[in-house]
């Protein structure tokens, strides 16, 4: 719930900031350039503020900044716990298998002691990390069954659940990457519709209105596609990092856990 509120607040901030920039600078500057060109009998200039002045481009920029926030948040969650993969969280907490107090336990690692240490020594903001969660749930399974195969199965099931969770958390980012070009195409349809409605003026010799409307059509598509390409690049980098996290978790469990279980 807290993450949902944070993401909604980021959307509101993005909307306010982008809209203030548009009404404070971009649209007044674009209007001034277009009026000057009209006075000189020229077509609208290909200035950046003229290209991005329309409402479709504004919405695309709002969604772009929101998408960047969502991707940056996912980056941060992964990178803040990456150091755990270089730390031996298992260590050699062993029990004496010859001691009668162990009740003939077959494993030589104090599994409950490892779990208790994970609960006490791991920072609270890292407790939900995939590595710690996988270790705790796998060790609990092994502690209750004393079966190495169950331990291995628990690790595999946790990694599969992690992949599903990451895929579901990326749903909104995928939607934004799809929605931004769609908004650009809406601007294209709107611009072409306006241009066709001014066909009579163009036949009479005044093509300025038609060219401005076609400018709206092509500019919105251009901006939307460029933003979509940028977000897609960031998203693919995020997916690469997420896949690497799953592989690192598997390697960590093989190196520090499974090899120490008899």
SULWO-V382582 format. One record per run of one state. SS is the DSSP state (hx for helix, st for strand, lp for the rest). FROM is the first residue (numbers start at 1). TO is the last residue. If there is no record, write none. Layout:
SS;FROM;TO
SS;FROM;TO
This chain:
lp;1;1
hx;2;39
lp;40;47
hx;48;51
lp;52;54
hx;55;79
lp;80;81
hx;82;86
lp;87;93
st;94;94
lp;95;99
hx;100;102
lp;103;108
st;109;109
lp;110;110
hx;111;121
lp;122;123
hx;124;126
lp;127;129
hx;130;145
lp;146;147
hx;148;169
lp;170;170
hx;171;197
lp;198;198
hx;199;203
lp;204;207
hx;208;260
lp;261;262
